Amino acid sequence: MSHPDSPRARRIAHLDMDAFFASVELCHYPMLKGQPVVVGGRNVPQAEGDGRLRFARLRDYVGRGVVTTSTYEARALGVFSGMGLMKSAQLAPDAILLPANFDAYRDYSRRFKAAVADIAPAIEDRGIDEIYIDLSDFDEDSQTLARRLKDAVLAATGLSCSIGISPNKTLSKIASDLDKPDGITVLTVGDLETRIWPLPASKINGIGPKANARLATLNIQRIGDLAQAPLDLLVRTFGRSTGHWMHEVANGIDARPVKTVREPKSVSRESTFARDLHVRHDRNTLSEHFTQLCLRVADDLRRKGQFARTIGIKLRYADFQSITRDITLESPTDDGLTIRRAATECLKRVPLEKRIRLLGVRAAGLEATAGMVNHPIQQTLAL
């Protein structure tokens, strides 16, 4: 591959917002900047008699919620996304606890993406806080272009982001994380051995905990180890497709294009209950949650202009065992009542003796054309 700054060389950027949810919250509560702040739970700040706000502390949290995100100050204390809030309270009891505000996060997400699109419209949306950008047709050098993008995001949102630029998506994804927060990292293939190979293999997007554990059994700890591992060993261990992919990305090879249109594969909603619910004793509460999940999935489908052909449910019991079931409709739908009926059919196929910790509803097999929205399943809506 050629140098990313040579004429018409392939040049891909990965832009990642810095501690996005937490940073949005700090825009609303600037007095909390520089403090450990954790987003999660439902504790809304309370106004004091003198007009000042009183914020909940992590040590006061009781429940089974998890950390949605945290500021870098909280991360320095060991609090990261996905941790239980009760466990996090042991590490950072004095951290401020704020509830998540997803409407605000979506608004800021639209703002930063629109600001980038005004400069570089070839964008692949990877989620609420990250995008890939194809910069191959620009004449500006990478540092100048990255600075222009960062300035546009800052002007539109008041937030910082980190950008990695390289010849491909894999390297750029890694690069954007190398100098956080508010960083710019430009990599060439010539930087592979010095900047990329010393990193843990898990830094490659797509190598999760299970794959990383299997690599460790092969004494493959770092990306450089993976790059130099015999291809036949990787194929024997992970299969032909995954083995070849690992070998290529570890050696800086990734030909995937930036996909400017990304169709959603599914839409889902789920609720984790504050306490484990009994199917019979808490029937009304479960039924209400179930109906609301179905209606919210239907709203999501209509907002995206999509119709679903497959409806599924997810249950997680008190013992953390999870189970899923789904059903395929004769015609795709975006109707909440139809989704509720189909989900009820799924529910009839799972054991309901144990208490329920989590309930979820999923719509898949999405398409943009309408079919009949009234499916012939006419079961009762009672859970």
C-alpha positions, 0 to 999 in steps of 0.5 A: 500500500502507498503512503496515505498522503500520496496523490489519490492514495487510499486514506481512511479516518476513524473519528471517535467522540471522547467519553461521549455520553459523559461529555454531553452531560458535562455540557449540561452540568459544566460545574462537574468538569474535572470530576469523576462522573458516572452515567447510569441509574435514575438519580436525577439532580435535585435543586436545593433551596438556594438554586444549586443542584445536588447530585447523587453520589455513586456510594448511595446507589442501590440496585443492579444497574450498570455503568453506561459510561464514565468520565476519564477521571472516573476511569482513572479510578477503575470505573468503566462502561458495563461495570455494575454500579454497586461494584463501581461504588466500591472503587469510586464512592464519591463519584457523581452519578447522573442518569442517561439522557439518550435524547440528548446523546442522539441530538449531539450525535446528529450534530457532530455527523452533520458537521463532518459531512459538511467537510467530508460527506463519504461517511460510514456510520458506526454508531452513536459516537463513531464514524469512518470517513473516506478522505482519499480524494482530498489534497490536504495533508492528514494533520491539517484535514484532521484538525479541520474536522476536529474544529468543526465537531467542536464548533457544532457540539462543544465536544472533543473527538479523537481521529485516526488516519491510515490506509484502512479501517482496521488501522484507523480504528486502532489509531483513534484510540492511541492518543485519547482524549482529543488526539490525532494519530496518523499511521502509515504501513511503515508504522506497523512494526513500531506502533501497532505490533507491540499492542495487545491482540485484543486492540484489533476490532473483532477480536473479543475476549473468547478469541483473545483467550484462545490466542493466549493458549497459542502464546499469541499475546500481541498483534506482532505475535499474531502477524508472525504466527503461521497461517495454517495454525490460525486456520486450524484454530479458528477456521479458514475465514477467521484465520485468514482475516486475523493474519491479514489485519495483523499485517495491516491488510484491510480492503474493506471500503467505507460504506456510506449507506448502512442498513440496520439488521435489527431493532431491539429494546429490553428492560432490566428490572430493579428486582426479579419479577415473578410471572404470576405475582408480578403479571401486570408489571411484566405485561406492561413492560412487555407491551411498552417494549413492543410499542417502542420497537414499533416506533423505532421501525417507523422512525427508520422507515423499516418493516420487520419480518421476524419478531423475537424475544429475550429472557434472562432469568434470576440465575442469569440464564438467557433464552431467545425465541423468534417467529417469522411473519407472513408479511413484514410489519411496523405495527405495535399490536402485531409485534405484541401478538407475535412476541406473545407467540414466542413467549409461549415457547419458553419456560416461565417457572423462574423469576425474570431479570430481563425482558427484551423484544427484537425485530429483524429481517428488516426491509424498506417496503411495506407488506400487510401490517396485520398478521393473522396471529390473533392471540390474547395480549395478556402475558 
